[in-house]
Amino acid sequence: MSPAATQNSATFDAIIIGAGQAGPALAARLTGAGMTVALIERHLFGGTCVNTGCTPTKTLIASAKVAHQARRAGEFGVHIGATVSIDPRALKARKEAVVGRSRAGVENGLRSMERCTVFKGHAHFQSPHQVRVEGALLQAKRIFINVGGRARVPELPGIERVPYLNNSSILELESLPRHLVVIGGSYIGLEFAQMFRRFGSAVTVIEKGPRLVWHEDPDISEAIAGIFDNEGIAVRTGAECIHFDTRGGEVVAGVSCKNGEPEVTGSHVLLAVGRRPNTDDLGLEHAGVAVDDQGYITVDDELRTTTPGIWALGDCNGRGAFTHTAYNDHEIVAGNLLDGESAKVTNRIACYGLFIDPPLGRVGLTEAQARARGHRFRVGKRPMTRVSRAVEKGETQGLMKVLVDDASQQILGAAVLGVGGDEAVHCILDTMAARAPFTTLKHAVHIHPTVSELIPTLLGELQPPAA
Ligand SMILES: Cc1cc2nc3c(=O)[nH]c(=O)nc-3n(C[C@H](O)[C@H](O)[C@H](O)COP(=O)(O)OP(=O)(O)OC[C@H]3O[C@@H](n4cnc5c(N)ncnc54)[C@H](O)[C@@H]3O)c2cc1C
């Protein structure tokens, strides 16, 4: 089947806007089912994750870990001589090689996909079934929006006076900040903060809320604050009135905290205060697609928008903020359209990682969420100092905890903050996905010595939660 085309218009079975984490995989499913697909990408193939998100940050975090371990080598009886020094251009070159391969893989995959036509340019709706891109008018009965998001710029006093960085521009630096001031003590901010500290920059994290990663339980926030303190990362929480200025070529961030110095002076500022969806320049009003007050596209449980024949997948629908949730959105849509399934986004178990070192693997509810939903539950909790693999590795910071519902006997949620925590949490996630009782995992025999080995033990030590 080839798309019906006139000089400046073409009709396809489907149009996909955005080559992020859902679009390319969906294109493969739809073309595999015999449909013709127009895929439109305005910037970089692979979207945020590949180019300015997961891939570059985790690549740089790996470099930061090497620097950190090299500095600690003596603790392990290993002497490596000279002081550890960082080559920022080499870090960047390594990062770009990894990102470049991934981006090329996505683009080549799409360009060589049978029945898929790739358009490079900005997509703009003309009507519920028509999209304009670079002078061409494309039409289809089905349109899938996968436009992702970008860094939010907060309206803070003086922000226009400082040359701030975001998650994209900070990746382009070719020299290290003398003092990086990170605004935002959540996932993105913390990963950059620790990474640059390990590269040798002084780092201050400024957080408006009363603690770091305030979505997490206080014991997890506290443990993360301890990890940062051990590495000499300054943290200013409760910064309710952040404002900016410049002084003598430096950036001054006024934090107005109740305690401590009222200002922090740095060489660079990173804004890491959340994301906003790329829906403001898409012409959604011409398609009748509704958005909420933050600009996220309104979708139902099967990711259908308010206009029949148009779906929204990934970060732009506000139902997830991760690569795995965007990818799962394509599985939901493709499964329902092509395989006769009735998959629903509300069936997805929340899970994510915070890739500081040691990492946090999170799944399901926090204690605060479990209480708010009226669950009666018990908690298993263990510091990583009591996990032999962590002791052997000399990486004993953090803790693991799991919540079990009294009524259903199922696991409600867990946090594994510790070496290997991002991997170990998956046995808990899988038990939850299987809707199995916690005893299934409790009785499993895990490999010694691993971090996962202690998770059945943890489930054997459940206690009522602290009041
Ligand atoms: C610093 C950072 C680190 C992260 N780390 C992780 C992590 O470790 N793990 C994780 O799961 N998630 C992580 N994320 C989040 C993850 O990157 C996103 O959740 C994921 O990329 C969302 O995928 P998406 O397909 O919804 O959108 P995107 O990946 O943003 O893709 C959207 C695409 O649409 C294109 N587009 C937008 N508008 C138009 C238009 N009008 N016309 C044509 N094309 C358009 C864009 O150019 C882009 O290529 C991180 C994010 C950041 C910023």
The ligand as an ORCA input file, in Angstrom:
! r2SCAN-3c Opt
* xyz 0 1
  C      17.580     15.138     32.150
  C      16.524     14.066     31.989
  C      16.795     12.781     32.394
  C      15.831     11.784     32.256
  N      16.126     10.523     32.677
  C      15.202      9.569     32.577
  C      15.487      8.245     32.998
  O      16.585      7.944     33.464
  N      14.520      7.296     32.860
  C      13.302      7.599     32.330
  O      12.450      6.714     32.234
  N      13.001      8.836     31.923
  C      13.924      9.828     32.029
  N      13.631     11.083     31.595
  C      12.290     11.340     31.021
  C      12.224     10.855     29.568
  O      13.253     11.452     28.810
  C      10.874     11.203     28.985
  O       9.875     10.739     29.841
  C      10.686     10.560     27.618
  O      11.664     11.012     26.707
  C       9.300     10.906     27.079
  O       9.167     10.400     25.807
  P       8.091     10.994     24.807
  O       8.073     10.052     23.666
  O       6.834     11.278     25.491
  O       8.656     12.429     24.361
  P      10.060     12.905     23.820
  O      11.114     11.901     24.056
  O      10.274     14.266     24.372
  O       9.856     12.999     22.259
  C       8.987     13.922     21.662
  C       9.454     14.222     20.247
  O       8.453     14.995     19.585
  C       9.090     15.975     18.793
  N       8.127     17.060     18.580
  C       7.591     17.898     19.498
  N       6.702     18.727     18.938
  C       6.681     18.431     17.624
  C       5.963     18.956     16.506
  N       5.057     19.927     16.635
  N       6.216     18.438     15.290
  C       7.106     17.433     15.134
  N       7.805     16.884     16.151
  C       7.593     17.377     17.379
  C      10.288     16.373     19.623
  O      11.294     16.977     18.801
  C      10.730     15.028     20.198
  O      11.674     14.394     19.378
  C      14.581     12.099     31.698
  C      14.313     13.397     31.256
  C      15.257     14.373     31.401
  C      14.949     15.757     30.917
*
